[in-house]
Amino acid sequence: MTEQKENTKKTYRYTKQLIKLAIENGYTNHDIAEKAGLSPKSTALVSRWRNGKALATERQMNFFIKEFEHLLKRKMEHLFYELEEFEKDGNTLNKVNYFKISGEIILKHPIRKEVQFDKGNKKNVPFYRIVIIKSSNECFYILHQKNEYDFSLMSDNQELHTIHVNLSHPSENSAWLTIAKDKKTKYEQVIDYIDNFSINSLPTDRRFITIKSDLITLPFILRENMLKLGHTPESIEVLE
């Protein structure tokens, strides 16, 4: 009896994503409230679920878990790629390796640089980004990516070509090459990693020096997103 009672109180961590799927499939806030066992007029709580300000229980989401969780799992599968160097006939070439991470993206932060265009116009454009995914096995993957890079390939006539690529594509992830990835097991390790990257890499790496605001915004956005996931980092003072 106690176990059954506990199950009715267990929160469903992907409430926001599941509610979004329900809305996309034609359900209104009133419909969701009714299916969740609430009064059809209890739409204020549904709005909080929808905006990520509260989590429903698994019992309340039971109908939508059965209806849409298989779609949710597909949406939470993320495909990335990286280049692997290999030697052939004395030349260094590249091949593409693909990898998949299943989980929830908790940070996707583009880092910009200043680019000079024609007629003296300058514009800040994204060229590097940090992606953090909380995987289905409760680990955190931190990806470093860029959308400008060089790679080498051999043509049919054995001529070596070095190609510079500046990617842009409507499929956002296809435009970003993963150049490094790291794995952490705890929230605080992720916080420390990003704080260290912001303090020690951003000011010294010439690629990043034009946009100094990331020194503050990157650690702040990470903490803000962790709060939304229900985790309060030790570095945040809680005022009563």
N, C-alpha and C positions, 0 to 999 in steps of 0.2 A: 504494500500500500504506500509506504514511504517512497519507494523507487518510482512508482507511478506518479506520485505527487511531484517529485523532483523533475520528471520528464515534462510535466505541464509548465514548469517554470523555466526550463532551459531555453535560452535565447537562440535565435537563428541568425548567425553572423552575416548572412548575405540577404538580409531583409530588403534593403534598398534595391539591390539588383533584381531580386525576384519580383518586387512590386513593379519595377520598371517594365519587366517583361509582361506582367499582367496587363498594365496600362497599354502597352504596345499591341496586345492581343484583344483590345476592346473592352476591358473591364474598367468601370468607373470607381471612384472612391467609395461610393455607396455599395457597389457590388463587392468590393474587397472587404469592407467592414462586415457585410453579411456573411460572406464565406469564412471570415475569420472568427465568426461567433460573436461579433459585436452587434450593437444596435445599428441598423442602417444609417442612423443619423450621426453615428460616432465617426465622422469623417476627419475630425481634427487629429485623432491619433494616426489615422491612415496617412494624413499629410506629413506627420512627423516621421513615419516609416519611410515615406517616399523621399523625403529630403535628407535622410540619413541622421536625423536627430534622435531617433529611438529605435530599438530593436524589438521585433515581435518575438513571441515564443514559438517554438517548433510546433506546438499544438495549434496556435493561431494560423501558422503558415502551412499546415498540413495539406490543405486542398491544393494550394499553389505549388507546393513541393512535388506533389504527384503529377500536376499538370505541366510544370515548366522547368523542373530542376535539370532535366536532361538537356534543355536548351541553354540553361545557365552554365552548365559544365562546358558546353562547346564554346560559349563566349569567354570562358576563363582559361582557354587554351591559347597560348601566345607563341607564335613562331618567330624565330630570329635566325640570323646567319652570321658567319664569321669566315675569314679567309685563312687557309692553311698553306704555308709555303712548302714547296718540295723542289728537289733538284732533278733536272733532266738535261742530259748532254752538256753538263757544265753550266747550265743556266738556272736561275732561281725563278720558279713559276708559282702560280697560285691556283688553288681550287676552293670552291665554296662548300662549307659545311653548314648544315641546317641543324637547329636544335629547338626543342619545345619545352616551355615551362608552363605547368598548370597551376593557376592560383590567381590572386587578386593583386592588381597593380596599385601600389600605395604611393608611388611617386613617379612622375615622368616630367623631368625638369630640363628644358632646353637652355643651353648656355650660348649667348650670342657674341658676335664680334662685329666690329665696325668695318664696313666694306665701302670702298670708293667707287661710285658709278660715274657714267658720263656726265659732262657739264658740272663736275665738282660736287655732285650730290652724294651724300653719305647716308648709309642705312645700316641699322643693326639687324643682322640675319642670324638665325640659329645654325650652328655648325657642329655642335657637340651636345650630348645630352646624357643625363643620368636616369636610369630606370631601376626602380626597386619593386620586386614582386614578392609577396608573401605566398609561398607555395602551398600546395595542398598537404604537404607533410610538415608544415609549420616551420619551414626554414625560410630565410630571406636571401634572395639572389639580387646582387647589385651589378648592373650592367653599365659599362661605359661604351658609348656609341658615337660615331661621327658620320657625316654624310658627304665628306670629301676625302678621297684617298686615291692612292696609286696602286695598280696591280699589273702584273706581267703575264702574258700568255704567248703561246707559240702558234703561229698560223700554219695552214696546210703546207706551205712551202718552206717550213722550218724557220721562218723569219721571226725574230723576237720583237714583241711590241710591249712597250710600257705605256699604260693608259691612265690618264688622270680623270677621275670621275667626280662630278659634283651632282649628287642625286636629288631629284625632286619628283614625287609621284603621288597621285591621289591616295594610293594605299600607303598610309603613313609609315608603317614598320618596314616596308620594302626599301625605303629611302635611307635607312640607318644600318650601318655596318657595326657589328659588335667587335670592339677591339680588346676588351678585357671584361672578365666577370669574376665576381667574388661571392662567397657564400657565408652567411652568418646564421646563428641559431637563436639569438636573443635580440629583443628590441633595443636594449641599451648598446649592444655591439654595433648595430646599424647607426644609431645616433653618433657614437664615437667615431665610426668610420667616416660619416659625412662631415662631421665637425672637423676632423683631421684633414680631409680632402679640401674643405673650404679654406682652412687656415694655412695649410702648407703647400697646396698645389695651385690653387687659383691665383694667389699673388705672384708666384714665381714662374709659372708657365706662360711664355710669351703669347700663346694662343688665346689665353683668357684675360690678359691684362686690360683690355679695353672696357670690359663690363665688370666693374668692381662691386656692383650692387649684389651680385650673387654671393658674395662673402656673407651677407646677412640673409638674403631671401631664401637661399637653398636650405640652411639649417632650420629657418623658421617654418617653411612650408612642410618640411618633413615632420616636425613636431606637431604642426596643425593637423596634418593627416593622421598621425598616430592618435591624437585626441579623438578624432572622429571614429577610430577603430576601437575606442574604449580603453586605450592605454595612455597613462599619464607618465611621461618620462621623469626621472628623478631630478632632471635639471629645470623642471618647471615648478615654480613656487605656487602653491595653492593657497589663495587668500580666503579666509572664512568670513 
